[in-house]
Amino acid sequence: MTWGNQNTEAEGHLQLDYAIDQGVNFIDTAEVYPVPATAETQGKTSSIIGTWLKKSDKRDKVILATKIAGTGDYTAHIRTTGFSKDAINEAVNSELKRLQTDYIDLFQLHWPERDTNRFGIRDFKLDTKWKDNFNEILHSLNEVIKIGKIRHIGVSNENSWGSMRYLEESKNHSLPRIKTIQNAYSMLNRVFETDLAEVSLRENMGLLAYSPMAFGVLSGKYIKGVEGDNSRLKLFPRFSRYSGEQATNATKRYLKIAEDNGLTLAQMSLAFVTQQPFVTSNIIGATNLVQLKENIDSININLTEEILMQINEVHTAIPNPAV
């Protein structure tokens, strides 16, 4: 989601070439990318992926995922009609054109239409204006599946109730089943474990974990003061979700654990996410090839029970400092 903003098309292509050569086979994008979302840059990330797919001729080597944006001021420049049938068709067709492909492997609802606890909101307030439309959305998606434009569906930034409602409608009305959920998950944000982890495991709805490095905070570069001028938090300081006092304190303690065990904080952070039994894919992101190599190499690290115990001790002392 940095491609088209922090990264050029050429840089995006180099990252894809390297990742695929290392065995990566899952690419995730969204119609709203890159971030921060603007009307001028909207869709550029997918377009960069699309030119790479055409140039590389490796469409059959990857699982390609994208998302339709939900409603809100953040995406009003795209549309304001939520997950209506017309909106879904428009989003699918526009992404197919950008991605230069005739099918999408995984099409995701980027966040709920209803106003609920998403993007770090802690306190719940019932949305009394929203009308239940899970069945209608699944019917619209089913039509797109039947004509072959998408193959599977998923949700993102969803909670347990919403996930189970989709699964309930699928079961009761023979509609497409939600296969994945893409939510934030990292050592600084483990709220997925409170109830969604059980839903994920019991309902076979795998987590596609995003922000496993907490906007780069869990690389340790901000604590050490070695972040580059192109780092996300320097360019966009409003992305402070993982930079509060408690999150910083926890990060310092995680950094010590990593260094005491001969690991970088990035390696430990990513390995922790990858080892979780409910995780289907650990969605890494990098702005340069050095970062990408370190991220991919984390797949070869298996954290010991002792390291996991030390991580959990920090989590017990400072639970979920960033949601």
ZANU-164089 format. One line per 10 residues: number of its first residue (from 1); their letters; for each residue x, y, z of N, C-alpha, C. Coordinates in steps of 0.05 Angstrom, whole numbers. Example, Ala and Ser with C-alpha at 12.3 -4.5 7.8 and 13.67 -1.06 7.14 Angstrom:
BEGIN
1 = as = 264:-114:156:246:-90:156:264:-66:156  257:-45:142:273:-21:143:258:1:157 $
END
This chain:
BEGIN
1 = mtwgnqntea = 16:-24:0:0:0:0:17:25:0  43:22:-3:61:45:-6:67:50:-36  62:30:-53:68:33:-81:49:54:-94  62:73:-108:46:95:-119:46:120:-102  59:118:-79:62:141:-61:91:142:-51  98:124:-33:126:123:-23:144:108:-43  132:90:-59:148:75:-78:139:79:-107  158:79:-125:153:82:-153:144:55:-165  135:56:-190:128:31:-204:152:13:-207  176:24:-213:200:8:-217:207:-6:-190 $
11 = eghlqldyai = 205:8:-168:211:-4:-142:191:-26:-135  166:-21:-141:146:-42:-137:151:-67:-152  160:-64:-177:166:-87:-195:190:-102:-184  210:-88:-175:234:-101:-163:227:-117:-138  210:-106:-122:201:-120:-98:186:-145:-105  168:-143:-124:153:-166:-133:171:-188:-145  190:-180:-161:208:-199:-173:223:-215:-151  233:-200:-131:248:-213:-109:230:-231:-93  206:-221:-86:188:-236:-69:180:-262:-82  173:-261:-107:164:-285:-121:187:-305:-124 $
21 = dqgvnfidta = 211:-295:-128:235:-312:-130:240:-327:-103  232:-315:-81:236:-327:-55:213:-345:-46  193:-348:-64:171:-366:-58:145:-353:-48  145:-327:-46:120:-313:-39:100:-317:-62  75:-323:-55:55:-328:-76:28:-314:-71  28:-295:-52:3:-281:-45:8:-251:-46  -8:-237:-62:-6:-208:-65:-32:-195:-57  -31:-176:-39:-55:-163:-29:-54:-133:-35  -76:-123:-46:-79:-95:-52:-108:-86:-46  -115:-62:-53:-142:-52:-49:-147:-28:-67 $
31 = evypvpatae = -172:-23:-74:-177:-1:-92:-171:26:-79  -169:27:-53:-163:53:-39:-134:59:-38  -116:39:-43:-87:43:-41:-76:59:-64  -54:74:-59:-38:74:-35:-49:92:-13  -37:90:10:-45:106:33:-23:126:38  -30:150:48:-57:160:54:-74:161:29  -99:156:32:-117:155:9:-124:183:-2  -120:187:-28:-127:212:-41:-139:206:-68  -155:224:-79:-167:221:-105:-145:219:-126  -123:234:-122:-102:235:-142:-86:208:-145 $
41 = tqgktssiig = -83:194:-122:-67:170:-123:-84:144:-123  -110:147:-119:-127:123:-116:-124:103:-138  -118:78:-131:-116:56:-150:-88:52:-161  -69:69:-154:-42:66:-165:-28:41:-157  -32:32:-132:-19:7:-123:-27:-16:-141  -53:-18:-146:-63:-40:-163:-52:-38:-191  -51:-13:-201:-40:-9:-228:-11:-18:-230  5:-13:-210:33:-22:-210:34:-52:-210  17:-65:-194:16:-94:-194:7:-104:-222  -12:-90:-234:-22:-98:-260:-1:-97:-282 $
51 = twlkksdkrd = 16:-76:-282:37:-75:-303:58:-96:-298  63:-103:-272:81:-125:-267:70:-152:-276  45:-157:-271:32:-182:-279:34:-185:-310  29:-163:-324:31:-164:-353:59:-169:-363  78:-155:-350:106:-158:-359:118:-185:-351  111:-195:-328:124:-219:-318:111:-245:-328  85:-242:-336:70:-265:-345:68:-287:-323  65:-278:-298:64:-296:-275:37:-296:-261  16:-289:-275:-10:-288:-262:-18:-314:-249  -11:-336:-263:-18:-363:-252:-1:-372:-229 $
61 = kvilatkiag = 20:-356:-222:38:-363:-200:30:-350:-173  10:-333:-174:3:-318:-150:-27:-319:-143  -32:-317:-118:-60:-313:-108:-63:-283:-105  -82:-271:-120:-85:-242:-121:-110:-234:-106  -106:-216:-86:-127:-207:-69:-130:-177:-71  -155:-167:-70:-160:-139:-69:-185:-134:-52  -193:-108:-49:-215:-101:-31:-231:-78:-42  -257:-79:-36:-275:-57:-41:-275:-39:-16  -273:-13:-20:-272:5:3:-300:8:16  -300:10:42:-325:15:56:-332:45:55 $
71 = tgdytahirt = -354:52:68:-363:80:68:-347:96:89  -347:122:85:-334:140:104:-321:164:90  -314:184:105:-301:207:94:-275:199:80  -262:179:91:-236:169:81:-237:160:52  -261:152:43:-263:141:16:-286:154:0  -294:177:9:-316:191:-6:-308:198:-34  -282:200:-40:-273:206:-67:-276:183:-86  -281:159:-75:-286:135:-91:-315:132:-97  -331:129:-75:-360:127:-77:-372:130:-49  -398:133:-48:-411:135:-22:-434:115:-19 $
81 = tgfskdaine = -434:95:-36:-456:76:-37:-451:50:-23  -429:48:-7:-424:24:9:-421:-1:-8  -433:-23:1:-430:-49:-12:-456:-56:-28  -467:-37:-42:-490:-42:-59:-481:-59:-82  -500:-71:-96:-494:-87:-119:-478:-72:-140  -487:-47:-146:-473:-31:-166:-445:-24:-157  -442:-19:-131:-415:-12:-120:-396:-36:-122  -406:-59:-116:-389:-83:-118:-381:-88:-147  -400:-86:-165:-393:-90:-194:-373:-69:-203  -377:-44:-195:-358:-23:-203:-330:-28:-192 $
91 = avnselkrlq = -329:-35:-167:-303:-40:-154:-288:-64:-167  -303:-85:-172:-291:-109:-185:-280:-102:-213  -297:-89:-229:-289:-83:-257:-266:-64:-258  -266:-44:-240:-244:-25:-240:-218:-38:-232  -219:-56:-212:-195:-69:-203:-185:-89:-224  -203:-103:-237:-194:-121:-259:-179:-105:-281  -188:-81:-287:-175:-65:-307:-148:-56:-297  -146:-47:-272:-120:-38:-262:-100:-61:-260  -110:-84:-251:-93:-107:-246:-87:-122:-272  -100:-115:-294:-96:-127:-320:-99:-157:-319 $
101 = tdyidlfqlh = -121:-165:-307:-127:-194:-305:-157:-197:-309  -166:-222:-313:-194:-227:-317:-207:-240:-294  -192:-244:-272:-204:-255:-248:-188:-247:-223  -202:-245:-201:-190:-239:-175:-194:-263:-157  -172:-273:-145:-174:-297:-129:-190:-292:-103  -184:-269:-90:-197:-263:-64:-207:-234:-64  -233:-230:-62:-244:-204:-62:-255:-198:-34  -245:-177:-21:-251:-172:7:-267:-146:12  -284:-146:32:-298:-122:41:-280:-108:61  -270:-85:53:-247:-73:67:-253:-65:97 $
111 = wperdtnrfg = -277:-57:103:-286:-54:131:-316:-54:130  -329:-58:153:-358:-60:154:-372:-35:144  -395:-39:132:-412:-16:125:-423:-2:150  -430:-18:170:-441:-6:194:-418:8:210  -426:26:227:-407:41:243:-401:24:268  -378:12:270:-371:-5:292:-342:-2:299  -332:-19:317:-304:-15:327:-284:-24:306  -275:-6:290:-255:-11:270:-232:10:272  -209:2:262:-186:21:262:-180:32:290  -179:15:310:-170:23:336:-190:35:355 $
121 = irdfkldtkw = -215:36:347:-236:46:365:-240:26:388  -239:36:413:-242:18:436:-271:17:446  -284:40:448:-310:41:461:-332:36:440  -351:18:447:-372:11:428:-397:28:431  -407:36:408:-432:51:406:-448:39:383  -473:31:389:-489:17:370:-498:36:347  -494:27:322:-503:42:299:-532:36:294  -550:54:302:-579:49:300:-590:56:273  -574:68:255:-584:75:229:-580:53:208  -560:36:213:-553:15:194:-574:-7:193 $
131 = kdnfneilhs = -580:-16:170:-599:-38:165:-584:-64:157  -590:-86:169:-577:-111:164:-579:-118:134  -556:-121:121:-555:-127:92:-535:-149:85  -528:-166:105:-509:-187:99:-518:-205:77  -543:-213:77:-554:-230:56:-552:-218:28  -559:-192:27:-559:-178:2:-530:-176:-9  -511:-170:8:-483:-168:-1:-473:-195:-11  -480:-217:3:-471:-243:-6:-484:-251:-33  -509:-244:-37:-522:-249:-62:-508:-234:-85  -501:-209:-80:-487:-193:-101:-460:-205:-107 $
141 = lnevikigki = -445:-213:-87:-419:-226:-91:-422:-252:-105  -443:-267:-99:-447:-293:-112:-451:-290:-142  -464:-269:-150:-468:-264:-179:-441:-259:-193  -423:-245:-179:-397:-239:-191:-380:-264:-192  -383:-281:-172:-369:-307:-172:-379:-325:-195  -405:-325:-199:-416:-342:-220:-407:-335:-248  -401:-310:-253:-391:-302:-279:-361:-303:-281  -348:-312:-259:-319:-318:-260:-300:-295:-255  -311:-272:-246:-293:-249:-242:-279:-250:-215  -291:-263:-195:-277:-268:-170:-282:-297:-162 $
151 = rhigvsnens = -263:-308:-146:-265:-336:-139:-272:-341:-110  -262:-324:-92:-268:-328:-63:-272:-300:-51  -284:-300:-27:-290:-274:-14:-279:-274:15  -273:-250:25:-264:-247:52:-273:-221:63  -268:-217:89:-274:-191:102:-248:-179:113  -250:-154:121:-227:-141:133:-236:-121:154  -221:-118:175:-229:-100:197:-257:-106:208  -263:-132:207:-289:-141:217:-286:-152:245  -309:-154:259:-309:-165:286:-322:-192:286  -325:-204:310:-336:-231:312:-365:-233:304 $
161 = wgsmrylees = -381:-213:313:-409:-214:306:-413:-212:276  -399:-193:263:-402:-190:234:-393:-215:219  -371:-227:228:-361:-251:215:-381:-274:217  -392:-277:241:-411:-299:245:-437:-294:230  -445:-269:227:-469:-264:211:-465:-272:182  -442:-265:171:-437:-274:143:-437:-304:141  -424:-317:160:-423:-347:159:-451:-359:163  -467:-346:179:-494:-356:184:-511:-354:158  -509:-331:144:-524:-327:119:-514:-347:98  -488:-352:97:-477:-371:77:-489:-399:82 $
171 = knhslprikt = -489:-407:107:-499:-433:114:-528:-436:109  -544:-417:117:-573:-419:116:-584:-415:88  -569:-402:70:-580:-395:44:-562:-404:21  -543:-422:27:-526:-434:6:-512:-412:-10  -500:-393:4:-487:-370:-8:-456:-373:-4  -440:-359:-20:-411:-361:-17:-402:-356:12  -382:-371:20:-372:-370:48:-348:-353:51  -347:-336:71:-324:-320:78:-301:-339:84  -278:-336:69:-255:-354:72:-234:-342:90  -232:-315:91:-210:-302:105:-220:-277:119 $
181 = iqnaysmlnr = -204:-269:139:-209:-243:152:-182:-229:154  -181:-204:144:-156:-189:144:-158:-166:165  -146:-171:188:-146:-152:210:-118:-146:219  -115:-124:234:-89:-117:245:-82:-138:266  -56:-147:266:-47:-165:287:-17:-163:289  -7:-158:314:21:-156:319:25:-159:349  50:-157:358:56:-159:386:45:-135:401  39:-113:387:28:-89:400:-3:-89:398  -14:-107:383:-43:-108:379:-52:-137:376  -59:-149:398:-67:-177:398:-97:-181:405 $
191 = vfetdlaevs = -113:-160:399:-141:-162:406:-155:-184:390  -143:-192:367:-155:-214:352:-157:-239:368  -140:-243:388:-139:-267:404:-163:-268:424  -176:-246:430:-196:-246:450:-221:-263:442  -229:-261:418:-252:-278:409:-250:-286:380  -238:-269:363:-237:-275:334:-218:-299:329  -198:-304:346:-181:-327:341:-197:-353:342  -216:-354:361:-232:-378:363:-250:-381:339  -262:-359:331:-279:-360:306:-262:-369:283  -238:-358:280:-220:-365:258:-214:-394:257 $
201 = lrenmgllay = -207:-406:280:-200:-434:281:-224:-452:278  -245:-447:292:-268:-465:291:-284:-463:265  -283:-439:252:-298:-435:227:-281:-436:203  -255:-442:206:-237:-444:183:-237:-418:167  -234:-396:181:-233:-369:169:-206:-356:176  -186:-362:160:-159:-355:167:-153:-325:168  -136:-317:186:-128:-289:189:-106:-283:169  -111:-261:154:-90:-249:138:-81:-225:155  -59:-228:169:-51:-208:189:-38:-184:175  -50:-161:179:-37:-137:168:-24:-120:191 $
211 = spmafgvlsg = -6:-103:183:10:-87:202:24:-105:223  37:-127:215:51:-144:234:75:-129:246  84:-108:232:106:-92:242:97:-66:254  71:-62:256:59:-38:269:70:-13:257  66:-10:231:75:14:216:105:18:218  120:-4:221:149:-2:223:160:2:251  141:7:270:150:12:298:164:-13:309  155:-37:301:167:-61:311:192:-70:296  203:-51:281:230:-55:270:251:-45:290  242:-27:308:260:-15:327:273:10:316 $
221 = kyikgvegdn = 268:17:291:283:39:279:276:66:291  251:69:301:243:95:313:255:98:341  256:76:356:269:77:382:298:82:380  311:70:360:340:74:356:347:100:341  326:113:330:331:138:316:345:134:289  341:111:276:354:106:251:334:105:227  310:115:232:291:115:210:299:134:188  293:126:163:300:143:141:280:165:136  287:184:119:269:206:113:244:197:99  245:173:87:222:162:72:206:143:89 $
231 = srlklfprfs = 211:142:115:196:124:133:167:135:136  149:117:140:120:125:140:114:146:161  124:142:186:116:160:207:130:187:204  152:189:190:164:215:184:148:230:163  140:215:143:124:227:121:95:233:130  84:215:146:56:218:154:53:215:184  60:235:199:60:232:229:33:227:241  12:232:225:-15:227:237:-21:197:241  -4:180:228:-7:151:232:6:143:258  -7:151:280:5:148:307:-7:124:323 $
241 = rysgeqatna = -20:107:309:-35:85:322:-17:68:340  8:65:333:27:47:348:49:63:361  45:89:365:67:106:375:61:119:402  40:110:416:34:121:442:55:113:463  53:125:486:72:120:508:74:91:515  51:78:519:50:50:527:61:32:505  54:38:480:64:22:458:95:25:456  105:49:460:134:53:459:148:38:482  136:38:505:148:23:528:148:-7:522  127:-17:511:126:-45:504:146:-52:482 $
251 = tkrylkiaed = 149:-34:462:168:-39:441:196:-40:451  203:-23:470:230:-23:482:236:-50:495  215:-61:509:219:-86:522:221:-109:502  206:-108:480:208:-128:459:235:-127:445  245:-103:442:271:-99:429:293:-113:446  292:-110:472:311:-123:489:310:-153:487  285:-164:486:282:-193:484:295:-203:458  290:-188:436:301:-196:410:332:-196:411  343:-174:421:372:-172:421:385:-191:440  372:-197:462:383:-217:481:384:-245:469 $
261 = ngltlaqmsl = 367:-249:448:366:-276:436:378:-276:408  393:-255:401:408:-255:376:390:-251:352  367:-238:356:349:-232:334:346:-202:330  337:-194:306:328:-166:303:299:-165:313  290:-142:320:262:-139:329:243:-145:306  251:-138:282:234:-144:259:230:-174:255  252:-188:257:251:-218:254:233:-230:275  236:-221:300:220:-233:322:191:-225:319  186:-201:311:158:-191:308:143:-207:287  157:-212:264:144:-226:243:141:-256:249 $
271 = afvtqqpfvt = 162:-267:261:161:-296:268:139:-301:288  134:-282:307:113:-285:326:86:-288:312  81:-271:293:56:-271:278:53:-297:262  74:-304:247:73:-327:230:67:-353:245  77:-355:270:73:-380:285:45:-384:297  28:-363:295:2:-366:307:-15:-386:291  -29:-404:304:-44:-425:289:-68:-414:273  -77:-390:279:-100:-379:265:-92:-362:241  -66:-359:237:-56:-341:215:-53:-357:189  -65:-348:168:-63:-360:141:-40:-347:126 $
281 = sniigatnlv = -38:-320:128:-16:-306:114:-8:-282:131  18:-277:132:29:-254:146:36:-233:125  20:-212:124:23:-192:102:45:-172:109  68:-177:97:91:-159:101:89:-136:82  103:-115:89:105:-92:71:132:-79:75  144:-69:54:170:-57:56:173:-35:35  189:-15:42:194:7:23:220:4:8  236:-17:15:261:-22:0:268:-51:2  287:-60:-15:293:-88:-17:308:-99:8  322:-82:22:336:-90:46:315:-99:67 $
291 = qlkenidsin = 295:-82:71:273:-89:89:259:-114:80  253:-115:54:238:-138:44:253:-164:49  279:-164:44:295:-188:49:294:-197:78  297:-178:96:295:-184:125:268:-196:132  247:-183:121:220:-192:127:216:-221:117  223:-226:92:219:-253:81:236:-274:96  260:-267:103:278:-285:117:267:-294:144  248:-278:155:237:-285:181:221:-312:180  214:-321:156:200:-346:154:217:-370:164  243:-366:165:261:-388:173:266:-388:203 $
301 = inlteeilmq = 254:-369:218:258:-367:246:235:-380:262  242:-397:281:221:-409:298:227:-401:327  209:-385:338:213:-375:365:210:-397:385  228:-399:404:227:-420:425:205:-413:445  198:-433:461:179:-430:482:188:-408:502  214:-408:507:225:-388:525:221:-359:515  226:-355:489:222:-329:477:193:-321:478  176:-340:470:147:-335:471:137:-328:499  149:-341:519:141:-335:547:150:-307:554  173:-298:545:182:-271:551:164:-250:537 $
311 = inevhtaipn = 156:-257:512:138:-239:498:112:-236:512  101:-259:522:76:-259:536:77:-244:563  101:-244:575:104:-230:600:101:-200:595  112:-190:573:109:-162:566:79:-156:560  67:-175:545:39:-171:538:21:-170:563  27:-187:582:12:-187:607:15:-160:622  39:-149:622:45:-124:636:33:-100:621  34:-101:594:24:-79:577:7:-90:555  -17:-99:562:-34:-113:542:-46:-94:520  -42:-102:496:-53:-87:473:-51:-57:476 $
321 = pav = -27:-46:477:-24:-17:480:-33:-1:455  -36:-16:433:-45:-3:408:-65:-21:394  -89:-11:390:-109:-27:376:-116:-14:349 $
END
